[in-house]
Amino acid sequence: MLKFAVPAVAALGLIAFAAQSSATNADAGTPGMGWHLSNEGAMAKLAYGVENSDQLALMMTCEPGRAQAVVYGDVQPASPRLTRASMGDVAIDPLSGGLADEATISLRDPAMRALARTGRLTVEGEAGRFQLSATAEERALIDRFFAYCGTDHV
């Protein structure tokens, strides 16, 4: 029981922290929280959270040439076109160790286009709807993610 309670409480704290700081994270910078890009094999991972940790609010993965991203996390892009991938048996979430709430989204979706154009992504989670903003350096990472996925013309 404790094995599931600790990650759940940590995730809720992360959501609350992101919701409180979302209005100011572009101006003042939220220590440790931000956009990060990494590669694992042929997969690119764009995540919002604390770098090199399990404290992630959102992670999107893609493979070269695919115009779809797989979305994991406690918050997800606010889009009516977000497709829940887990209708039946649910896998274990690689972020929290709990049940995965996996979804897919087109990288050409208006929410994703806004991320590419403005560096802001409107997301939804248990804490409600808010925006995740990117700094100039993070916007370069976001551009690299879209270019890697083969959708540099979003």
Residue pairs with C-beta under 8 A, 6 or more apart in sequence:
3 97
4 97
4 98
7 54
7 96
7 97
7 98
8 96
8 98
10 55
10 96
11 74
11 96
11 98
12 74
12 126
14 49
14 55
14 56
14 57
14 74
15 57
15 74
15 75
15 125
15 126
15 127
16 127
17 30
17 33
18 33
18 48
18 57
18 75
18 127
18 130
18 132
19 125
19 127
19 128
19 130
21 30
21 33
22 130
22 131
22 132
22 133
23 130
24 30
25 33
25 34
25 132
25 133
26 119
26 120
26 133
26 134
26 135
29 135
32 50
32 51
32 55
33 48
33 49
33 50
34 48
34 49
34 51
34 134
34 135
34 138
35 46
35 47
35 48
35 132
35 134
35 138
35 141
35 142
36 46
36 47
36 48
36 49
36 51
36 141
37 44
37 45
37 46
37 47
37 141
37 142
37 144
37 145
38 44
38 45
38 47
39 45
39 148
42 63
42 64
43 61
43 62
43 63
44 61
44 62
44 63
44 64
44 144
44 145
44 148
44 149
45 59
45 60
45 61
46 59
46 60
46 61
46 69
46 141
46 142
46 145
47 56
47 58
47 59
47 60
48 56
48 57
48 58
48 59
48 73
48 121
48 132
49 55
49 56
49 57
49 58
49 59
50 56
54 95
54 96
56 73
56 95
57 73
57 74
57 75
57 123
57 125
57 132
58 71
58 72
58 73
58 74
58 75
58 76
58 121
58 123
58 132
59 71
59 72
59 73
59 95
60 69
60 70
60 71
60 72
60 105
60 145
61 69
61 70
61 72
62 68
62 69
62 70
62 107
62 145
62 148
62 149
63 149
64 148
64 149
64 150
65 149
65 150
66 149
66 150
67 106
67 107
67 108
67 149
67 150
67 151
68 104
68 105
68 106
68 107
69 104
69 105
69 106
69 107
69 112
69 149
70 85
70 102
70 103
70 104
71 77
71 82
71 102
71 103
71 104
71 105
72 93
72 94
72 95
72 100
72 101
72 102
73 95
73 101
74 95
74 96
74 101
74 125
74 126
75 123
75 124
75 125
75 127
75 132
76 82
76 101
76 103
76 123
76 124
76 125
77 105
77 109
77 111
77 112
77 115
77 121
77 122
77 123
77 124
78 111
78 122
78 123
78 124
78 129
79 105
79 109
79 110
79 111
79 112
81 105
81 106
81 109
82 103
82 104
82 105
82 109
83 103
83 104
83 105
84 101
84 102
84 103
85 102
85 103
85 104
86 100
86 101
86 102
90 99
90 100
90 101
91 99
91 100
91 102
92 98
92 99
92 100
93 99
93 100
93 101
93 102
94 100
105 111
105 112
106 112
107 146
107 149
107 151
107 154
108 151
108 154
111 121
111 122
112 121
112 154
113 154
114 120
114 121
114 122
115 121
115 134
115 142
116 142
116 143
116 146
116 154
117 154
119 133
119 134
119 135
119 138
119 139
119 142
120 131
120 132
120 133
120 134
121 131
121 132
122 129
122 130
122 131
123 129
123 130
123 131
123 132
134 141
134 142
143 152
146 152
146 154
